[in-house]
Amino acid sequence: MALILEIEHLSGVCFASLGPDSEAPDWPIQPDRVFSALVAAWAARGGDPRERAALTWLEAQAPPLIDAVDAAPRTAPSVFVPPNDPRARLTKNIETILGAHGRQPRRFPAVAALDRAGGLITRMIWSDVAAAEAPLHALDAIARDAAYIGHSTSLTRCRFLMGKAEAGARVARRWVYPGRMNRLEQDFIAHRRPSPGEPVLAKPSRSEPVRPFFSGDWLVLAIEEPEPGHRTFNPDLRAAPQLAKLIRDVLMTGYRDIGLTPPALISGHTLEGAPTADPHLAILPLANVGYAHSDAALHGFALAPPRGVNLLEVSDFKRALAAVAPYDKETRSRRLTLAGARLSAAVGDGERLVLRFGGDGAALRSLDPARYMGPASTWATATPMVLERHLKAESPHDRQGEVEALIARACAHIGLPKPAQFES
């Protein structure tokens, strides 16, 4: 899912310039200007502390993408306006009384929608934001009171909502930074014109934000305790790769059961059988590791789709899952059972393994996706890592270098920085 701010310029025209002395319009309208408008709306609403917390949450997010309709600069004549300098107000008032006019020529840069019927609409998109994480209600309340963005004549209708990211959205030119809220408040108190936000990906002191390769909408399959009368089965963490492959095979069986060919999103292969070049589903083991008293018990698996995909919004996947994981009314969950020769071949033990999705959720910390999604500078694995190809080097020293190069390549492939140091 994505957090989306939808902005409609009600007159079909947006008055906003790139800077105080610029005659070029600011289009698409930039997120830092929008953030300032939201802060102004928050203050006009009374400065609710909960809404302030929502804005500080927003300023800490990565720069949004922008999806804006096509617009063209609108020609407009020069107009004569009083100067904004407070020191000129007394002179201006005297000149007005005496009949003189101390007004300065000025043009108001503007753009108008090329398609007037469709309106002048901008959407700012924060990808992979979980609905439970975003303070949606507070942000939407503020947005609905943002009467204009840019010049005061640019009347707007704004709203926050959760939705799907639009294909073709462009990167913002400017965004804010943690602490921007405080800076705007200080500028207001000091009667200063606020400075613009920061250029996106252009300031060397701020590293480029890393966008997650995988969606935050994980589907967690928890391993159920065995039912009475069935042999106890505690899968070893080292069996996770074989079990993950078995889960993938069962999901593909679900597609065939409903008369469909498994898509590349699930199989990782094209219809011709070649490996797909597109991002596809990952099946991740969730285990009790990383703590002083961890026992490495395997507690379940996560189905992690690529960025921008929510499996429960893919109708064919829901049908395929229902075909292999019947709904259990008592637990209010779906139960996917792994059994038979394929299970024995994978782990060499056990009568069956039941994976449960849904219901009242899992209380185990090991099954909480948030534990695995936080930012970090160090990465470690508790399971063997499968390299993308066989090693070619012969000497141990050369093989180690080849392994590190392949790991670095794998990290870059999913959008992570290349590792600076390896330890084993």
N, C-alpha and C positions, 0 to 999 in steps of 0.2 A: 504494500500500500504506500501511498504518498500523501503528505500533507500539502494541500493546495490552497493558495490565497487567490481568489478570483476577483478581479477589479474591472468594473464596467464604467467607462466614462459616459455619463448619461446624455451629454450633448453631442456625442460622436466626435468630440475634439479634445485633445489633451494639450494644455498649456504648461510647458516645462522646458527650461533651457539647460544646456550642459553646464553653465556657470553664470555668475552674475553679469559678466560682460560678454557673454556669448549670444550670438543670434541663431545658433544651431539648436534644434529641438532635441530633448533628451528622450529618445525612443529607441527601443522599448524603455519605458520608464524603469529606473533602476531600483533594486531592493533597498538600498540605503535611504533613498527618498521616501519609499513606502514605510520603512521602519520609523522614520521621524514622524510621519503622519499618524502612525499607530500610537506612538508615544504621546503626541498632542491629543489624540482622541481619548487616551487613557486618563490624561490629566484633566480634560474637560469633564470626564465622567466622575471625577472625584478622587482619583488616585487610589483605587482599591488595591490593597497589598497583594491579594491573590492574583489579580490581573497583572500587577507589576512583576510578580514571579513568573508569569507566563511569558512576558516580554523578555525577561532576562534569560529564560530558557531558549527563546527563539534566537536571540542574538548569539548564543553559543553554538548554533547549528552551522553546518557547512553551507557555503553559498548555494542558494537555490538555482535551479534552471528556470528559464523564462520562455513561456510559450505565448507569443503575442500575434495578433492579426496584422496583416500587411497594412501599412499606413504611409502616407506621403506628407511632406512638409506643406503646410498651408500658407499661402502668401497673405500678408496682412500689411496695412499701411502703418506708418509710424504714428504714435500718439504722444501727447505731451502730458507728463505726469510730474507731480511735485517730487523733489529729491527725498530720498529716504534718510539722509544724514540728519540726526536729531539737532545738530547745531545749526542747521539751516531753517528750522521751523519758525523761529522768531522772525527771521528775514522774510520768509515766505508769507507769513501772516501780515507783515507790514506792507509787502508789495501787493498783496491781495486787496488790502484796505485802500491803498493808493491807486489801485487800478492797474498796477503793473503785473506782469505774469512771469514768475521765475521758474517756470516749468521747463523740464528737459525732455528732448525727444527720446522715445524709447519704442522698441518693437518687442512684441511678446511672441517668441517662437512657439509654434504649435504644429501638431500633426492631426490629420483627419483620416478616418478609415477609408481604404479604397473601396470596400464593399459597405456602403452605408446601411444596407438592409441587415447585415450581420452584426453591426455595432462595433464599437472600439473596446475590445476586451483583452485583458492581459491575465495570464495565469502564472503565478510563481510556485514552483514545485520543489518541495523538499522530499527527495526519494527515500524509500525504505524507512519511513517513520511509522512505528507501530501505533495503532489507534489508542492503546492503553497508555502509551508513553507521552503522547502529545496533549498539552492542556487545551484541547479543542474548544471546549465551551467558553473558557475565558478569552481566548484569542478571537473567537467568532463574535463575542459580545463587544469587544473593542472595535473590531473591523466594521461592524454594522453602524458604528457611530463615527467612522472616518468619512466625513462629508465631502472632502476634496483631497486630492493629491497633486502636488505641484502648485500651480497658481490657484488662488481661491475661486477662480471661475471654472476650474476643472472639477465639476461636481461628479461624485462617484457613488457607486453602490459596491460595497465590498463584503465578502464573506469568506470564512475558512471552512473547508470541508476535507474529508478523506476521499481519495479516489485513485485512479490509475495515472501514472506518469504518461504524458503525451510524447509520442515519437517526434523527433525533430526539434525538441526544445533546445534553446541555445544557452550558453554559459553567460552568467551575469558579468557586467564590467566592474561593478562595485558592490560591496557588501559591508556589513558592520563587523564588529569585533566584540569579544567579551569585555564589558565595561562601557559600551557605547551608551547604554541607558543612563549611567551615572554622568557621563560627559554631557549628554543633552540636557539633563537637569541642571548641571553647573552653568552651562551656557545660558539657559533661560534665566537663572537667578542673576547672572552678571549682565543680562541684556546684550548678549553677543549673538551674532549670526552663527549658527552651527556650521562647522566644517563638513565637507562631504565625507562619505565613507571611504574605505580603503579599496584600492584596485584589487580585483580578484586575481590570484596567482601571479602577482607582479611585484610584491614586496619581499625582498630576500630574507628579511628577518622572520618572516612567517613561512613555515614549510607548507608545501602543497597538501591540502587535505586528501587523505586516502579514502576513496569511496569504496565501500564494501562490495566485493564481487557477488556475494550471495544476498538474497533477500532476508529481511529480518522475520519474515513469516514462516518460521519453522513448524513442521508437523511432527510432534514428538510421539514416538511409539514406546510405551513403557513395558518392560518385561513383567508379566504377571507372576505372582506366586503360584506354584503348582496346585491344582485342585486335589482334594483327598482321593486316594486311590491311584494317583499317577506318580511315577518315579520323580524324585527331586532332580531338578536340572539347574545347575548354576554355570552358565557358559563362561568360559575363560576369556579374558579380554583379548588374548592372542588369536581367538577365533573370530574376532570382529570383521576382518575382511571377507572371510567366507560367508558369514551370516549376512553381511551387507549385500553381497552378490546374490544370496538366496532371496532376500527381500526384494531386490530389483527384479529377479526372475519371476517372483510371485506377482508383482505389480504388472509386469508385462503380460503374464497369464490373464490378469483381470481385463486388460484391453482386448485380448483375443477372445475372451468369453463373451464380450459384448459386441463382437464382430468387427473390431477395429485393429489396425496395425499399430503397435506401440510407437509413439512419436519419438523424435530425437531428444526431446526434453527428458524422457524417461530412459530410453535405451542408450543414448549417447552415440547412436549410429543413424546414418541416413537410410532412406528406403532402399538404397542400393547396397547397404551393408558396410559402407565406408565410415570411419570415425567422423562425427560431425565437427565442424569448426565453430559451431555456436555453443554458448554456455548451456549446460544441462544440469540435471538433478545430481546432488551429492548426498550420499547416505553416511551419516557421521555417527560413530559410537559415542555414547554418553556413559561415562564410568566414574567411579569414586576414586579420583586421582587428584593430586595437587596439594594435599594437606598432610600434616605430620603423621596422622594415624590412618591414612587412606589404605584400603585393602584391595584396590584395583578391581572391585566387583563391577561387572557390566550391568548397568541398570536399564539400558534401552538404546534406541537409535533416534536420530533426527533426520527427517527428509528436508533438505535445505535446497530450495529452488534458486535459480539465478535471480539477480537483482531485478526488481519490477514485476516478479511473478508471485502470485499467491495461489498455491495449489487448490485451495478450497473454492477459488473462483473460476477454476478451469473445469467446465462441466464434464468433459470426457474423463478427466482424472477422477472426479467424484463418482462417476458411474463405474469406472474400472475398480476403484477402491471398494465400492459397495459389493462388487461381484466376488471379491476374495476376502472381504472383511465384513461379515454380517453384523447387523446392529443388535446389541444386547440390551434389552429394555431394563433389566435389573441394574446394570451398572451405567446405563445411558452412555454407552461407548461402542465403538467398533472394535472387533477382536480379530486380528490376523493370526492365523495358526500356521506355524512351520512344523512339519512332521514328515515322517516317512524316510525313504532312502536318501533323499536329498539332504535332510537335516543330519542324518547319521554320517553321510559322506563329508559334510561340512565340519562337524565337530566331533564325530566319533562317539557320541554318547547322547543319552536323552531320548525320551519317548516323544515329546513334542515341546514346542516353545510357543507361548502365546504372547503376542504384542498387542497392547491396548492403546487406542487413540480416543481421546475425548473423555467424557464423564466429568467427575469432580476435579480432574487435574491431578498432578503428581506433587507430593510434598517434598520429595527428595531434591536436595540442592543440585545434585548431579544432573537432574532432568530439566533444570531451568535454563532456557536458551540465553538469558541475559548474562549468565556466567561466562559464556564463550564469546560474547560480542563486544566486550569493552575494549577501548584502545589500549595498546601495549607496545613496548619496544622489544620484548623478548618473546620468542615462541619456542615451545618444546613439544615433543610428541612422546606419548607413552606406548605407542604401537609402532610396528615396523612401517617404514615409509616406502611406498611402491614408486619407483622411478619410471619415467615415461619411456625409457628404452634400456636395452641391455648395455652394460659397461663394456668399453672397448680397450681401456688401458690394461696393461699387464702387471706393472709393478704396484705394490701397495701404496706408495707415495702418489703415483700418477692416478690410481683409482680414487684416492681420497679427493684429489683435486677435481676429478671428473664428477664425483658425487656432489661436491659442493657447487659446481657449475650447474648441474641439473636441478638441484634444489633452488638455486638462485633464479634459474629460468622458470621453474614452477611458480615461485612467488610472484615474479613479474607477470606471469600469464594470468594470474587472478587479481592483478591490480595492486599488489603490495610492493613496497620498495625492496630492492635486492638486499639480502642480508649483508651486514658489515663484518660479522664475525661468526664462526661456527665452533661449537664445542660438542664433543661426543663422549 
